[in-house]
Every structure is written in structure tokens, then in C-alpha cells.
Amino acid sequence: MSAERQAERSFAAPVALFFAALFVVYGTHVPFMPVWLNWRGLTPGEISIVIAAPLFLRLFVTPVIAMAADREMAHRRYLIILAWLSLGFVLALAASSSFGTILIFATLLMLCNSTIMPLIETIAVNGMRHRGLDYGRMRLWGSLSFVAASFGGGVVMSAFGGGAGVWLVAFGCALTVIAGHILPAQDRFEEPVKPTLPLWRAEALRELLMRRDFRFFLIAVGLAIAAHATFFTFGILIWERQGLSAAWSGSLWAIGVFAEVLLFSVSGHVMKRIGAARLIALGAAASIVRWLAMAFDPPLAVLLPLQLLHGLTYGASHIGAIHYIHETVPREKQGTAQALYATMSSGVAMGCSTLIAGWVYASEGSLSYLAMAAISVISLAAGLWLVRSQKSAVFAEAESV
């Protein structure tokens, strides 16, 4: 094996391992934390508040941490600190019983854990840029881990009941701490960005948000991801009402993420043929179909193919977003751009969608998926604008030549 190839593997393998560990948390928190909250006796409204609160607060936390990591090029160090904090907060959450303490520790847990994502994404994109690595092939190990965690978690929940949910998340947090320390100690490929202004006056956020195309990008991908709110928060509870077992619910989750893995495994080829903006629009279009069908409690035979659409509704949107940032945002602002994407898609937009989902689900049950379909329509409109904008830019460039 050549020295160059060995260097690539020495970088890619720990990053893939970290994605795998981190997604044990997501693969147990997303489907089973609402079940644990329900087991603790919280109402649907309280559950939606607990899930939504950290999503809104991310607006004030994640971009600031990402900007600090960008300026110091210390993504690994910040990531490890957040991983340890996540482990501490989930253990405190396991010991909580009142709504107030559950809300506090669940919020702190997800603020820390979700802020890890743009940091590891930035490390992975650095590898894609400087070592010619395929982002999708590193990221797919996270999705495979999600499959295993959701399937295994369903089996554990069937055996031990809803009280096991928080301990599944704690197990994932412990793995993330270990994997964080295994990451390469040197993730900087270029010199740290020399600050010209103090962090609290940094221009990166303003400059990105001043770009019209970046605002449409945030709307398109943010709403496409946020349209999963009913599914992420109440999906398993809806399936339980239909009579599906926890094991079947975990299997359906696994099928959806397996479709996502397939897309990630060929993402390099897909990007060359379709492009980032078209992939984002495709994800929004698939979301409209998926959520309209899910609103009417389809039987298991229909749920199986609908879950395969997850490869588009989430996978295509995410891959398109990562590549759009890589192609259009300068290196020194990529961590901040990743944080804005995460804050919008899994933060503000997801928080609003989760509150809407909780309100509609409390009275209408699965019909809350109709609200998600409406959100997807807006996402598709923004995605199509993004496609037309890129076409116009390419045409203008050709004309100038």
C-alpha cells in the first residue's frame, strides 16, 4: 500500500468510526426518546416542547461554537469537550422525573450533542478537499450505525419497555466520547484563520446571510429536513397506535436509513450527474409524496416502500447541502456555513415544525403529516429557485467566455 493511500485511510477510518458512534445517539434518541418521555408520563404537548426547545436554542449556541472552532481550526478539541458534556447530561436526564428537570437536561444534552455534527462535518469536508476522499463513503457509516441502533433499540425496547430509551442514548454518548479521542490529533490542513475582529463581531455570519442564494439554500434544505418532524417525534407512537410492534418500528426505521446508506455509497457519482441544487429539489419533491401518503395510516405493505423514500427525503437533501456548501462557500467560512445549515434544518425550522406536529398530532394523530407535506411544498419552491439560479450563473459564465 502506498504511503498516500495509507495516509488517506488513517484519516478516513477514524472519521467514519466517529460518524458511526455519533449516530448510535441519533439512532436511539430520535425514535425512542419520545417513547421514554411518554413512559415518564409526559403529555404530547410536553413531549413536543422537550424535543423542540434545544432546536430553537441552537440558534444561539451552535454558530458561536462553530465560528470559534473555525478561527482556531480546533474542531476536534471542541468536539471532544461536547462529547463529554453530552455523556454527563444524559446520565443526569436518566435520573430526572419531573417535567422541569427533564426539560433542562434533555435540552442541554441535545445542545451539546447536535453541535458536534457541524464540527465532524467540517473535519470530513477538509478530508474531501485536501485528500480527495469521498464524503459519502465516510458519512455512510453513520447511517449504517443508525440502522443498527434503531433496529437493536427496537428489540431492547420490546424486551425492557419504554424506560430503556434513555439508557440506549447514554450508551451512544459513551461511544462518542471514545471515538472522539481516536480522531486524528491534527485536523488542520492550513493555518488557522487570523481574526481581524473579535468573535462577537465576526463577519462570517452576516456575509453568508447577505447572499441571496445562500438564504434560498437554507430555506430549501432547512424545510426539507424539518418536514420530518412528525415522523421523528411521533412516528413510532403512530405506528404503535396502528398495532405495529417496537421491533417492526425499529425495522422500518432501519429500512429508511438503509436507503439513505445506498445513496451515500454512490454519492460521488450522483453529484456528478445531478448536482447539489437538483438533489436538494429532488429531496423536497419526494417529501411531498412521502408525507401525503403517511397521513392516512398506510398498512405495513405500503409503509415498506414509503420508508425507502427516506433515501431521498433526508439523504438527498443532506448530501446536496454538504456539497453545495463545499462548492460555494470559502474555506474559512465552511464551519460557520455548516453550523447555519445545522441550526436551520435541525434547529429553528425543525423546532417550529415539531411544535406544529405536536399541536396537530394531539387532536388529529397521523394527519399531522399533512402539515409536513405543506412545509415540503415551500422547500421544493426554494429548491427550484436554487436550480434556476445555478443555471443562470452557468449561462452567464458561458456568455462571458
C-alpha positions as CSV (number, residue, x, y, z in Angstrom):
1,M,0.0,0.0,0.0
2,S,1.4,3.4,-1.0
3,A,2.2,6.0,1.7
4,E,-0.5,8.3,0.2
5,R,-3.2,5.6,0.4
6,Q,-2.2,4.7,3.9
7,A,-2.5,8.4,4.9
8,E,-6.0,8.6,3.4
9,R,-7.1,5.5,5.4
10,S,-5.5,6.8,8.6
11,F,-7.7,9.9,8.2
12,A,-10.9,8.3,6.8
13,A,-11.2,5.4,9.2
14,P,-11.3,7.4,12.4
15,V,-13.7,9.9,10.9
16,A,-16.0,7.1,9.7
17,L,-15.8,5.5,13.2
18,F,-16.8,8.8,14.8
19,F,-19.8,9.1,12.5
20,A,-20.8,5.5,13.5
21,A,-20.5,6.3,17.2
22,L,-22.4,9.6,16.9
23,F,-25.2,8.0,15.0
24,V,-25.8,5.5,17.8
25,V,-27.0,8.5,19.7
26,Y,-29.2,9.7,16.9
27,G,-30.4,6.2,16.1
28,T,-31.7,5.8,19.6
29,H,-32.6,9.4,20.5
30,V,-34.8,10.2,17.5
31,P,-37.1,7.2,17.5
32,F,-37.0,6.2,21.2
33,M,-36.6,9.4,23.3
34,P,-40.3,10.3,22.7
35,V,-41.2,6.8,23.8
36,W,-39.2,7.3,27.0
37,L,-40.8,10.7,27.6
38,N,-44.2,9.1,27.1
39,W,-43.2,6.4,29.6
40,R,-42.3,9.1,32.1
41,G,-45.8,10.4,31.8
42,L,-45.4,13.5,29.7
43,T,-48.3,14.7,27.5
44,P,-47.9,15.1,23.7
45,G,-47.6,18.8,24.2
46,E,-44.9,18.4,26.8
47,I,-43.0,15.9,24.6
48,S,-43.0,18.4,21.7
49,I,-41.7,21.1,24.0
50,V,-38.9,18.9,25.2
51,I,-37.9,17.9,21.7
52,A,-38.3,21.4,20.3
53,A,-36.6,23.5,23.0
54,P,-33.0,22.7,22.1
55,L,-33.7,23.1,18.4
56,F,-34.5,26.8,19.0
57,L,-31.7,27.4,21.4
58,R,-29.2,26.0,18.9
59,L,-29.6,29.3,17.1
60,F,-27.6,31.0,19.9
61,V,-25.1,28.2,20.6
62,T,-24.1,26.2,17.5
63,P,-23.0,29.0,15.2
64,V,-20.9,30.6,18.0
65,I,-19.1,27.4,18.8
66,A,-18.6,26.7,15.1
67,M,-17.1,30.2,14.5
68,A,-14.7,29.7,17.4
69,A,-13.6,26.3,16.1
70,D,-13.2,27.8,12.6
71,R,-10.9,30.6,13.8
72,E,-8.8,28.2,15.9
73,M,-9.1,25.3,13.5
74,A,-9.7,23.2,16.6
75,H,-12.8,21.3,15.6
76,R,-11.6,18.1,17.2
77,R,-10.9,19.7,20.6
78,Y,-14.4,21.4,20.7
79,L,-15.9,18.1,19.6
80,I,-14.4,16.1,22.4
81,I,-15.5,18.6,25.1
82,L,-19.0,18.5,23.8
83,A,-19.0,14.7,23.7
84,W,-18.0,14.5,27.4
85,L,-20.7,17.1,28.3
86,S,-23.3,15.1,26.4
87,L,-22.5,12.0,28.4
88,G,-22.8,13.9,31.7
89,F,-26.1,15.4,30.8
90,V,-27.7,12.1,29.6
91,L,-26.8,10.5,32.9
92,A,-28.5,13.4,34.7
93,L,-31.5,13.0,32.4
94,A,-31.8,9.4,33.3
95,A,-32.2,10.3,37.0
96,S,-34.8,13.0,36.3
97,S,-38.6,12.5,36.8
98,S,-40.3,15.9,36.7
99,F,-41.1,17.8,33.6
100,G,-38.9,20.7,34.6
101,T,-35.7,18.7,35.2
102,I,-36.3,16.5,32.1
103,L,-36.7,19.7,30.0
104,I,-33.4,21.2,31.4
105,F,-31.2,18.1,31.0
106,A,-32.8,17.0,27.7
107,T,-32.1,20.5,26.3
108,L,-28.5,20.6,27.5
109,L,-27.9,17.1,26.1
110,M,-29.1,17.9,22.6
111,L,-27.5,21.3,22.5
112,C,-24.1,19.7,23.1
113,N,-24.7,16.6,21.0
114,S,-26.2,18.3,18.0
115,T,-23.4,20.9,17.9
116,I,-20.9,18.1,17.4
117,M,-22.4,17.4,13.9
118,P,-21.2,20.5,12.1
119,L,-17.7,20.1,13.7
120,I,-17.3,16.5,12.4
121,E,-18.8,17.5,9.1
122,T,-16.1,20.2,8.7
123,I,-13.4,17.7,9.5
124,A,-14.8,15.3,6.9
125,V,-15.1,18.1,4.3
126,N,-11.5,19.0,5.0
127,G,-10.6,15.4,4.1
128,M,-12.7,15.6,1.0
129,R,-10.9,18.8,-0.1
130,H,-7.3,18.1,0.8
131,R,-7.0,14.3,0.5
132,G,-9.5,13.6,-2.3
133,L,-11.7,11.5,-0.1
134,D,-15.4,10.7,-0.8
135,Y,-17.5,12.3,1.9
136,G,-20.4,10.0,1.3
137,R,-18.3,6.9,1.9
138,M,-17.2,8.3,5.3
139,R,-20.7,9.5,6.2
140,L,-22.5,6.3,5.3
141,W,-21.0,4.6,8.4
142,G,-23.1,6.9,10.4
143,S,-26.2,5.8,8.6
144,L,-25.3,2.1,8.9
145,S,-24.8,2.7,12.7
146,F,-28.2,4.4,12.7
147,V,-29.7,1.3,11.1
148,A,-28.1,-1.0,13.7
149,A,-29.0,1.3,16.6
150,S,-32.7,1.7,15.6
151,F,-33.1,-2.0,14.9
152,G,-31.3,-3.1,18.0
153,G,-33.0,-0.4,20.1
154,G,-36.4,-1.7,18.9
155,V,-35.5,-5.2,20.2
156,V,-34.3,-3.8,23.5
157,M,-37.4,-1.6,23.9
158,S,-39.6,-4.7,23.2
159,A,-37.8,-6.6,25.9
160,F,-37.4,-3.9,28.6
161,G,-40.1,-1.4,27.8
162,G,-40.0,2.4,27.3
163,G,-37.7,3.0,30.3
164,A,-34.8,1.6,28.4
165,G,-34.8,4.5,25.9
166,V,-32.6,6.9,27.8
167,W,-30.0,4.2,28.5
168,L,-29.7,3.5,24.8
169,V,-28.9,7.1,24.3
170,A,-26.3,7.0,27.1
171,F,-24.6,4.1,25.5
172,G,-24.3,6.1,22.3
173,C,-22.8,9.1,24.2
174,A,-20.2,6.9,25.8
175,L,-19.2,5.5,22.4
176,T,-18.9,9.1,21.0
177,V,-16.5,10.1,23.8
178,I,-14.3,7.1,22.9
179,A,-14.4,7.8,19.2
180,G,-13.6,11.5,19.7
181,H,-10.3,10.6,21.3
182,I,-9.5,8.3,18.4
183,L,-9.8,11.1,15.8
184,P,-6.6,12.3,14.2
185,A,-4.9,14.8,16.6
186,Q,-4.1,17.2,13.7
187,D,-7.2,18.1,11.7
188,R,-5.7,21.4,10.3
189,F,-4.6,21.4,6.7
190,E,-4.0,25.1,6.5
191,E,-3.1,27.8,9.0
192,P,-5.8,29.0,11.4
193,V,-7.8,32.0,10.1
194,K,-6.2,35.1,11.6
195,P,-9.1,37.1,13.2
196,T,-9.4,40.7,12.2
197,L,-12.4,41.2,14.5
198,P,-13.3,39.8,17.9
199,L,-15.5,36.7,17.8
200,W,-18.6,38.6,18.8
201,R,-18.1,41.0,15.8
202,A,-17.2,38.3,13.3
203,E,-18.4,38.9,9.8
204,A,-18.8,35.3,8.6
205,L,-22.5,35.0,9.6
206,R,-23.5,38.4,8.2
207,E,-21.6,37.8,4.9
208,L,-23.2,34.4,4.4
209,L,-26.7,35.6,5.2
210,M,-26.3,38.6,2.9
211,R,-26.1,36.1,0.0
212,R,-29.5,35.6,-1.6
213,D,-28.6,32.2,-3.0
214,F,-27.4,31.0,0.5
215,R,-30.7,32.2,2.0
216,F,-32.7,30.2,-0.5
217,F,-30.4,27.3,0.1
218,L,-31.1,27.4,3.9
219,I,-34.9,27.6,3.2
220,A,-34.8,24.6,0.8
221,V,-32.7,22.2,2.8
222,G,-33.9,23.5,6.2
223,L,-37.6,22.9,5.4
224,A,-36.9,19.6,3.7
225,I,-35.2,18.3,6.8
226,A,-37.7,20.0,9.2
227,A,-40.6,18.3,7.4
228,H,-39.5,15.1,9.1
229,A,-40.7,16.5,12.5
230,T,-43.9,14.4,12.7
231,F,-42.0,11.3,11.7
232,F,-39.1,11.9,14.1
233,T,-41.2,12.9,17.1
234,F,-44.4,10.8,16.8
235,G,-43.7,8.3,14.1
236,I,-43.3,5.3,16.4
237,L,-46.2,6.4,18.5
238,I,-48.4,6.5,15.4
239,W,-47.2,3.0,14.4
240,E,-47.9,1.7,17.9
241,R,-51.5,3.0,17.5
242,Q,-51.7,1.1,14.3
243,G,-50.7,-2.0,16.2
244,L,-47.1,-2.4,15.0
245,S,-44.6,-3.8,17.5
246,A,-41.5,-2.0,18.7
247,A,-39.4,-4.5,16.7
248,W,-41.3,-3.7,13.5
249,S,-41.0,0.0,14.2
250,G,-37.2,-0.4,14.6
251,S,-37.1,-2.4,11.4
252,L,-39.0,0.3,9.4
253,W,-36.5,2.9,10.7
254,A,-33.7,0.6,9.6
255,I,-35.1,0.2,6.1
256,G,-35.4,4.0,5.7
257,V,-31.8,4.6,6.7
258,F,-30.6,1.7,4.6
259,A,-32.0,3.6,1.6
260,E,-30.0,6.6,2.8
261,V,-26.8,4.5,3.0
262,L,-27.3,3.3,-0.6
263,L,-27.4,6.9,-1.8
264,F,-24.3,7.8,0.3
265,S,-22.4,4.9,-1.1
266,V,-22.8,6.3,-4.7
267,S,-23.0,10.0,-3.8
268,G,-19.9,10.9,-5.7
269,H,-21.4,9.6,-9.0
270,V,-24.8,11.1,-8.2
271,M,-23.3,14.5,-7.6
272,K,-21.5,14.4,-11.0
273,R,-24.7,13.5,-12.8
274,I,-27.3,15.6,-10.9
275,G,-25.6,18.3,-9.0
276,A,-26.2,19.7,-5.5
277,A,-29.2,22.0,-6.2
278,R,-31.1,19.4,-8.2
279,L,-30.5,16.9,-5.5
280,I,-32.0,19.3,-2.9
281,A,-35.1,19.8,-5.1
282,L,-35.5,16.1,-5.6
283,G,-35.5,15.5,-1.9
284,A,-38.2,18.1,-1.4
285,A,-40.4,16.5,-4.1
286,A,-40.0,13.1,-2.6
287,S,-41.0,14.6,0.8
288,I,-44.4,15.8,-0.6
289,V,-45.2,12.2,-1.8
290,R,-44.0,10.5,1.4
291,W,-45.8,12.7,3.9
292,L,-49.1,12.8,2.0
293,A,-49.1,9.0,1.9
294,M,-48.1,8.7,5.6
295,A,-51.0,10.9,6.7
296,F,-53.6,8.2,6.0
297,D,-52.1,5.4,8.1
298,P,-51.0,3.1,5.3
299,P,-50.6,-0.6,6.0
300,L,-47.3,-2.3,6.5
301,A,-47.1,-3.4,2.9
302,V,-47.2,0.3,1.9
303,L,-45.0,1.6,4.7
304,L,-42.1,-0.6,3.5
305,P,-41.7,1.2,0.1
306,L,-42.5,4.6,1.7
307,Q,-39.6,4.1,4.1
308,L,-37.3,3.7,1.1
309,L,-38.1,7.3,0.2
310,H,-36.1,8.3,3.2
311,G,-33.0,7.9,1.0
312,L,-34.4,10.9,-0.9
313,T,-36.3,13.0,1.7
314,Y,-33.3,13.0,4.1
315,G,-30.3,11.5,2.2
316,A,-30.6,13.6,-1.0
317,S,-31.3,16.8,0.9
318,H,-28.3,16.3,3.2
319,I,-25.8,15.2,0.5
320,G,-26.9,18.1,-1.6
321,A,-26.4,20.5,1.3
322,I,-22.9,19.3,2.1
323,H,-21.7,19.6,-1.5
324,Y,-23.4,22.9,-2.0
325,I,-21.5,24.3,0.9
326,H,-18.3,22.7,-0.3
327,E,-18.7,24.2,-3.8
328,T,-19.9,27.7,-2.9
329,V,-18.5,28.7,0.5
330,P,-14.9,29.8,1.1
331,R,-12.8,27.5,3.2
332,E,-12.5,29.9,6.2
333,K,-16.3,30.1,6.5
334,Q,-17.2,26.4,5.9
335,G,-17.6,25.5,9.6
336,T,-19.9,28.5,10.1
337,A,-21.9,27.6,7.0
338,Q,-22.2,24.0,8.3
339,A,-23.5,25.4,11.6
340,L,-26.0,27.6,9.8
341,Y,-27.2,24.7,7.9
342,A,-27.5,22.5,11.0
343,T,-29.1,25.4,13.0
344,M,-31.7,26.0,10.3
345,S,-32.5,22.4,9.4
346,S,-32.2,20.7,12.7
347,G,-32.7,23.8,14.8
348,V,-35.1,26.7,14.1
349,A,-37.1,25.1,11.3
350,M,-37.2,21.7,13.0
351,G,-38.3,23.4,16.2
352,C,-41.2,25.2,14.6
353,S,-42.2,22.0,12.7
354,T,-42.0,20.0,15.9
355,L,-44.3,22.4,17.7
356,I,-46.7,22.3,14.8
357,A,-46.5,18.5,14.7
358,G,-47.3,18.3,18.4
359,W,-50.2,20.6,18.2
360,V,-51.8,18.8,15.2
361,Y,-50.9,15.3,16.5
362,A,-52.7,15.9,19.8
363,S,-56.0,16.3,18.0
364,E,-55.6,14.7,14.6
365,G,-53.0,12.0,15.0
366,S,-51.4,10.9,11.8
367,L,-53.0,13.8,9.8
368,S,-50.2,15.9,11.2
369,Y,-48.2,14.5,8.3
370,L,-50.3,16.8,6.0
371,A,-48.6,19.8,7.7
372,M,-45.2,18.3,6.8
373,A,-46.3,17.9,3.2
374,A,-47.2,21.6,3.1
375,I,-43.7,22.5,4.5
376,S,-42.2,20.3,1.8
377,V,-44.0,22.4,-0.9
378,I,-42.2,25.5,0.3
379,S,-38.9,23.6,0.3
380,L,-39.5,22.5,-3.3
381,A,-40.2,26.0,-4.4
382,A,-37.0,27.3,-2.9
383,G,-35.1,24.3,-4.3
384,L,-36.3,25.0,-7.8
385,W,-35.3,28.6,-7.4
386,L,-31.8,27.4,-6.5
387,V,-31.7,25.2,-9.6
388,R,-32.7,28.1,-11.9
389,S,-30.2,30.3,-10.2
390,Q,-27.3,27.9,-10.8
391,K,-28.4,27.5,-14.4
392,S,-28.4,31.3,-14.9
393,A,-24.9,31.5,-13.3
394,V,-23.6,28.9,-15.6
395,F,-25.2,30.5,-18.7
396,A,-23.8,34.0,-17.7
397,E,-20.3,32.5,-17.3
398,A,-20.5,30.8,-20.7
399,E,-21.7,34.1,-22.3
400,S,-18.7,36.0,-20.7
401,V,-16.3,33.4,-22.2
